[in-house]
């Protein structure tokens, strides 16, 4: 009979295409599930990394309260670090002549808040642009970006104490918290250097050094020298 079976063929085509569509939907759903699981796995990994970064950041920016020693004419360490240079040099900007220098390296695991070495009047806060050499190298003190803070000691009128905050390979931001004309107390918070860096302390030639190479210093607590 004419056109016999065409209806069934149409039904078959419809069933075939709907089955194909069904298979595509199921496949897309399965793929979406896999992608979703992968995205969730990636998100969990990224969150874990962020948690580790947050813990490191909070640890790095820790700010312990200094137990400032009492006594006359004491110069305390401005930084937490390791003494690796004790020498004499010319410092023309603030000390304006030959002076003693104590330099300490601050690793990324050290406290990076600095403390004032003595009580007095802040007479100089000078920023100098420069390189970003590894702060472990002692020559970085002469070539790297730095901020020089000069203090006229209150206990010994006419005596100058200088502190140079030196950026490093990773440390590229120095934030002084004191300004010229400000009176400061021994051991109070003075500045922040973000990540590994170096701190130099300039002392008059008459100062008596109380630390030696390799000593670990605590900012605001360790006595570096006494003034004669």
GUVOLUM-23290 format. One record per residue (C-alpha): residue in three letters; x, y, z. Coordinates in pm, whole numbers, plus 50000, padded with zeros to 5 digits. Last residue first. Layout:
N
r=Ala, xx=X, yy=Y, zz=Z .
...
//
This chain:
228
r=Unk, xx=58149, yy=55768, zz=57641 .
r=Unk, xx=57841, yy=55633, zz=57468 .
r=Unk, xx=57758, yy=55266, zz=57508 .
r=Unk, xx=57720, yy=55016, zz=57227 .
r=Unk, xx=57498, yy=54755, zz=57065 .
r=Unk, xx=57272, yy=54685, zz=57363 .
r=Unk, xx=57012, yy=54427, zz=57252 .
r=Unk, xx=56658, yy=54528, zz=57347 .
r=Unk, xx=56490, yy=54770, zz=57102 .
r=Unk, xx=56533, yy=54529, zz=56812 .
r=Unk, xx=56675, yy=54193, zz=56917 .
r=Unk, xx=57025, yy=54116, zz=56793 .
r=Unk, xx=57197, yy=53791, zz=56698 .
r=Unk, xx=57575, yy=53803, zz=56735 .
r=Unk, xx=57785, yy=53679, zz=56443 .
r=Unk, xx=58041, yy=53957, zz=56464 .
r=Unk, xx=58068, yy=54104, zz=56811 .
r=Unk, xx=57850, yy=54321, zz=57034 .
r=Unk, xx=57920, yy=54581, zz=57305 .
r=Unk, xx=58094, yy=54848, zz=57096 .
r=Unk, xx=58223, yy=55142, zz=57301 .
r=Unk, xx=58136, yy=55473, zz=57135 .
r=Unk, xx=58419, yy=55728, zz=57103 .
r=Unk, xx=58423, yy=55702, zz=56723 .
r=Unk, xx=58064, yy=55829, zz=56713 .
r=Unk, xx=57806, yy=55572, zz=56602 .
r=Unk, xx=57640, yy=55484, zz=56272 .
r=Unk, xx=57394, yy=55193, zz=56270 .
r=Unk, xx=57332, yy=55001, zz=55948 .
r=Unk, xx=57019, yy=54794, zz=55884 .
r=Unk, xx=56982, yy=54531, zz=55611 .
r=Unk, xx=56692, yy=54367, zz=55427 .
r=Unk, xx=56475, yy=54060, zz=55377 .
r=Unk, xx=56099, yy=54136, zz=55365 .
r=Unk, xx=55913, yy=54468, zz=55406 .
r=Unk, xx=56115, yy=54724, zz=55599 .
r=Unk, xx=55916, yy=54889, zz=55878 .
r=Unk, xx=56001, yy=55198, zz=56080 .
r=Unk, xx=56058, yy=55364, zz=56418 .
r=Unk, xx=55892, yy=55171, zz=56697 .
r=Unk, xx=56013, yy=55283, zz=57038 .
r=Unk, xx=56337, yy=55147, zz=57180 .
r=Unk, xx=56477, yy=55471, zz=57324 .
r=Unk, xx=56223, yy=55750, zz=57317 .
r=Unk, xx=56157, yy=55978, zz=57021 .
r=Unk, xx=56116, yy=56353, zz=56975 .
r=Unk, xx=55997, yy=56450, zz=56627 .
r=Unk, xx=56155, yy=56739, zz=56435 .
r=Unk, xx=56211, yy=56531, zz=56123 .
r=Unk, xx=55962, yy=56248, zz=56088 .
r=Unk, xx=55908, yy=55904, zz=56236 .
r=Unk, xx=55718, yy=55607, zz=56096 .
r=Unk, xx=55959, yy=55527, zz=55816 .
r=Unk, xx=55824, yy=55277, zz=55557 .
r=Unk, xx=56085, yy=55105, zz=55342 .
r=Unk, xx=55957, yy=54913, zz=55042 .
r=Unk, xx=56155, yy=54693, zz=54809 .
r=Unk, xx=56255, yy=54405, zz=55032 .
r=Unk, xx=56302, yy=54110, zz=54798 .
r=Unk, xx=56651, yy=54185, zz=54662 .
r=Unk, xx=56721, yy=54420, zz=54949 .
r=Unk, xx=56624, yy=54761, zz=55086 .
r=Unk, xx=56846, yy=54936, zz=55339 .
r=Unk, xx=56742, yy=55124, zz=55651 .
r=Unk, xx=57030, yy=55349, zz=55758 .
r=Unk, xx=57039, yy=55449, zz=56124 .
r=Unk, xx=57246, yy=55741, zz=56248 .
r=Unk, xx=57335, yy=55845, zz=56602 .
r=Unk, xx=57465, yy=56197, zz=56665 .
r=Unk, xx=57614, yy=56332, zz=56988 .
r=Unk, xx=57599, yy=56708, zz=57050 .
r=Unk, xx=57401, yy=56670, zz=57370 .
r=Unk, xx=57457, yy=56325, zz=57527 .
r=Unk, xx=57141, yy=56195, zz=57691 .
r=Unk, xx=56910, yy=56339, zz=57425 .
r=Unk, xx=57096, yy=56187, zz=57130 .
r=Unk, xx=57052, yy=56384, zz=56806 .
r=Unk, xx=56894, yy=56128, zz=56575 .
r=Unk, xx=56954, yy=56070, zz=56205 .
r=Unk, xx=56736, yy=55845, zz=55988 .
r=Unk, xx=56876, yy=55742, zz=55650 .
r=Unk, xx=56637, yy=55566, zz=55412 .
r=Unk, xx=56772, yy=55326, zz=55153 .
r=Unk, xx=56772, yy=55206, zz=54793 .
r=Unk, xx=57077, yy=54988, zz=54741 .
r=Unk, xx=57432, yy=55085, zz=54645 .
r=Unk, xx=57631, yy=55160, zz=54961 .
r=Unk, xx=57457, yy=54922, zz=55202 .
r=Unk, xx=57430, yy=54662, zz=54925 .
r=Unk, xx=57809, yy=54632, zz=54945 .
r=Unk, xx=57762, yy=54409, zz=55251 .
r=Unk, xx=57602, yy=54139, zz=55039 .
r=Unk, xx=57327, yy=53963, zz=55236 .
r=Unk, xx=57095, yy=54245, zz=55126 .
r=Unk, xx=57081, yy=54096, zz=54774 .
r=Unk, xx=57100, yy=54393, zz=54542 .
r=Unk, xx=56799, yy=54618, zz=54491 .
r=Unk, xx=56957, yy=54926, zz=54335 .
r=Unk, xx=56923, yy=55289, zz=54432 .
r=Unk, xx=56693, yy=55571, zz=54540 .
r=Unk, xx=56788, yy=55769, zz=54850 .
r=Unk, xx=56534, yy=55867, zz=55117 .
r=Unk, xx=56637, yy=56110, zz=55389 .
r=Unk, xx=56491, yy=56142, zz=55738 .
r=Unk, xx=56716, yy=56374, zz=55939 .
r=Unk, xx=56702, yy=56558, zz=56271 .
r=Unk, xx=56497, yy=56315, zz=56479 .
r=Unk, xx=56538, yy=56446, zz=56833 .
r=Unk, xx=56647, yy=56213, zz=57110 .
r=Unk, xx=56613, yy=55883, zz=57290 .
r=Unk, xx=56831, yy=55603, zz=57161 .
r=Unk, xx=56849, yy=55318, zz=56911 .
r=Unk, xx=56494, yy=55375, zz=56778 .
r=Unk, xx=56321, yy=55050, zz=56691 .
r=Unk, xx=56274, yy=54870, zz=56360 .
r=Unk, xx=55984, yy=54644, zz=56256 .
r=Unk, xx=56103, yy=54368, zz=56027 .
r=Unk, xx=56105, yy=54072, zz=56267 .
r=Unk, xx=56329, yy=53804, zz=56117 .
r=Unk, xx=56208, yy=53520, zz=55893 .
r=Unk, xx=56282, yy=53704, zz=55567 .
r=Unk, xx=56642, yy=53757, zz=55677 .
r=Unk, xx=56763, yy=54078, zz=55842 .
r=Unk, xx=57137, yy=54144, zz=55803 .
r=Unk, xx=57312, yy=54363, zz=56056 .
r=Unk, xx=57562, yy=54645, zz=56019 .
r=Unk, xx=57749, yy=54818, zz=56301 .
r=Unk, xx=57935, yy=55127, zz=56186 .
r=Unk, xx=58184, yy=55350, zz=56363 .
r=Unk, xx=58226, yy=55706, zz=56244 .
r=Unk, xx=58431, yy=55927, zz=56015 .
r=Unk, xx=58274, yy=56249, zz=55900 .
r=Unk, xx=57950, yy=56434, zz=55848 .
r=Unk, xx=57742, yy=56207, zz=56078 .
r=Unk, xx=57434, yy=56307, zz=55880 .
r=Unk, xx=57520, yy=56312, zz=55508 .
r=Unk, xx=57895, yy=56253, zz=55493 .
r=Unk, xx=57928, yy=55906, zz=55650 .
r=Unk, xx=58295, yy=55808, zz=55629 .
r=Unk, xx=58376, yy=55458, zz=55751 .
r=Unk, xx=58471, yy=55247, zz=56053 .
r=Unk, xx=58398, yy=54877, zz=56103 .
r=Unk, xx=58170, yy=54614, zz=56251 .
r=Unk, xx=57993, yy=54406, zz=55985 .
r=Unk, xx=57796, yy=54080, zz=56009 .
r=Unk, xx=57568, yy=54138, zz=56307 .
r=Unk, xx=57265, yy=53912, zz=56267 .
r=Unk, xx=56908, yy=54037, zz=56277 .
r=Unk, xx=56631, yy=54212, zz=56465 .
r=Unk, xx=56682, yy=54582, zz=56407 .
r=Unk, xx=56726, yy=54915, zz=56585 .
r=Unk, xx=56980, yy=54766, zz=56826 .
r=Unk, xx=57013, yy=54957, zz=57149 .
r=Unk, xx=57250, yy=55243, zz=57225 .
r=Unk, xx=57292, yy=55292, zz=57600 .
r=Unk, xx=57410, yy=55622, zz=57745 .
r=Unk, xx=57251, yy=55582, zz=58088 .
r=Unk, xx=57059, yy=55277, zz=58206 .
r=Unk, xx=56735, yy=55102, zz=58130 .
r=Unk, xx=56692, yy=54818, zz=57884 .
r=Unk, xx=56391, yy=54821, zz=57649 .
r=Unk, xx=56185, yy=54504, zz=57665 .
r=Unk, xx=56049, yy=54544, zz=57312 .
r=Unk, xx=55686, yy=54456, zz=57238 .
r=Unk, xx=55670, yy=54210, zz=56952 .
r=Unk, xx=55547, yy=54322, zz=56609 .
r=Unk, xx=55463, yy=54033, zz=56379 .
r=Unk, xx=55452, yy=54136, zz=56014 .
r=Unk, xx=55630, yy=53824, zz=55892 .
r=Unk, xx=55418, yy=53589, zz=56099 .
r=Unk, xx=55093, yy=53748, zz=55981 .
r=Unk, xx=55220, yy=53730, zz=55623 .
r=Unk, xx=55335, yy=53369, zz=55659 .
r=Unk, xx=54996, yy=53262, zz=55801 .
r=Unk, xx=54812, yy=53451, zz=55526 .
r=Unk, xx=55033, yy=53295, zz=55258 .
r=Unk, xx=54964, yy=52946, zz=55397 .
r=Unk, xx=54590, yy=53021, zz=55401 .
r=Unk, xx=54612, yy=53155, zz=55046 .
r=Unk, xx=54784, yy=52836, zz=54931 .
r=Unk, xx=54507, yy=52629, zz=55088 .
r=Unk, xx=54246, yy=52849, zz=54920 .
r=Unk, xx=54418, yy=52794, zz=54586 .
r=Unk, xx=54416, yy=52417, zz=54638 .
r=Unk, xx=54047, yy=52416, zz=54737 .
r=Unk, xx=53964, yy=52628, zz=54433 .
r=Unk, xx=54158, yy=52390, zz=54205 .
r=Unk, xx=53973, yy=52090, zz=54350 .
r=Unk, xx=53638, yy=52270, zz=54316 .
r=Unk, xx=53721, yy=52354, zz=53956 .
r=Unk, xx=53815, yy=51991, zz=53889 .
r=Unk, xx=53491, yy=51868, zz=54050 .
r=Unk, xx=53295, yy=52115, zz=53841 .
r=Unk, xx=53478, yy=52010, zz=53526 .
r=Unk, xx=53401, yy=51644, zz=53598 .
r=Unk, xx=53037, yy=51723, zz=53674 .
r=Unk, xx=53013, yy=51940, zz=53364 .
r=Unk, xx=53156, yy=51654, zz=53157 .
r=Unk, xx=52894, yy=51417, zz=53302 .
r=Unk, xx=52616, yy=51668, zz=53237 .
r=Unk, xx=52743, yy=51728, zz=52885 .
r=Unk, xx=52743, yy=51352, zz=52824 .
r=Unk, xx=52389, yy=51315, zz=52962 .
r=Unk, xx=52268, yy=51603, zz=52746 .
r=Unk, xx=52439, yy=51459, zz=52438 .
r=Unk, xx=52291, yy=51114, zz=52505 .
r=Unk, xx=51941, yy=51262, zz=52540 .
r=Unk, xx=51985, yy=51460, zz=52220 .
r=Unk, xx=52093, yy=51143, zz=52041 .
r=Unk, xx=51792, yy=50958, zz=52185 .
r=Unk, xx=51565, yy=51244, zz=52074 .
r=Unk, xx=51720, yy=51220, zz=51729 .
r=Unk, xx=51668, yy=50843, zz=51709 .
r=Unk, xx=51313, yy=50855, zz=51847 .
r=Unk, xx=51220, yy=51121, zz=51596 .
r=Unk, xx=51380, yy=50924, zz=51314 .
r=Unk, xx=51198, yy=50610, zz=51425 .
r=Unk, xx=50868, yy=50792, zz=51448 .
r=Unk, xx=50918, yy=50925, zz=51100 .
r=Unk, xx=51005, yy=50575, zz=50980 .
r=Unk, xx=50696, yy=50438, zz=51156 .
r=Unk, xx=50487, yy=50696, zz=50979 .
r=Unk, xx=50650, yy=50605, zz=50651 .
r=Unk, xx=50559, yy=50239, zz=50691 .
r=Unk, xx=50309, yy=50227, zz=50405 .
r=Unk, xx=50329, yy=50529, zz=50181 .
r=Unk, xx=50126, yy=50348, zz=49909 .
r=Unk, xx=50000, yy=50000, zz=50000 .
//
